[in-house]
């Protein structure tokens, strides 16, 4: 988007959480997380139970997308740092 490209770096959207068919059909309701800034198009899933933690940390830039992505299991799902 032209508007997004013109935004200051601090105002740009870095990640998107998407509810798709997998989200709606899986008992854990794993949202698809899509990186829009560092590695555009890279994805991982986050079960609904972990959404608040991941979303908050990404929104305040306390953690980066890659930190969560690197902690995913073999299915590319983040299940916490102790459980992954």
N, C-alpha and C positions, 0 to 999 in steps of 0.2 A: 504494500500500500504506500502511496506517495506520502500520505500524512504520517505514517509510521516512520518512514525513512527520514522525514524532516524533523522528527522529534529529537529532543536532546537524549543522550544515551541513558540518563537516569529515568526518563519518561517512557522509554520503549518497553513493549511487552516482551519478556524474555522466554516465557513458557506458557503453554496452553494445556488445560486439563479437559479432556474430551470424554463424554459418555457415549459409547458406541454399543453395538450388539453384544459384544463380549461383556461389557460393563453390566448390561441389563440382564444377561442370562447366567452369569457366573454368580454363585452364592456369596462370594466375597466382594462383588461389585467393583472390580478393579478398573479404575479410570486410566485412560491412556494419557500419559504425560509426553508432550512434544516440545523439544527444544527449538526455539526460534532465533537464538542469538549465537551461542558459541559453536555448536555443531548442528546447524539447522536440519531438521528432519529426524534427528536421533530421538528414540522413544524408549520408554519403559512404562510399566504398569504399576499402579499403587492402589491396593485395596482401600475401600472407603474408610476403614478404621485408621489408616495412616495418612489420609488426605490432609487433615488439619496440620499435622506436623510438617509434612513436606511443603504444603502450600505456604505456611507461615514462614518457614526458613528460606524458601525461594523468594518470597515477596520482599523480605527485609534484607536480602542478600547476605544472610548469615551463613548459608551454604549454597553451593553451585549445583546445577543440574548433574554434572559429572560425578559429584560425590554420592548422590543418590543412585545414579545409574551404575556406578562401580560396586555398589552394595546390593545389587539385585541377584536373584537366584538364577538357576539355569533357564527359567522361563521369562527372564527379564522383568521380574516382578519384585518390587521393593517391599520387604516384609519387616522392616526395622533393622537396626544395626546389630542387634543381638540375635535376631532370628534368621537373617538373610542367609 
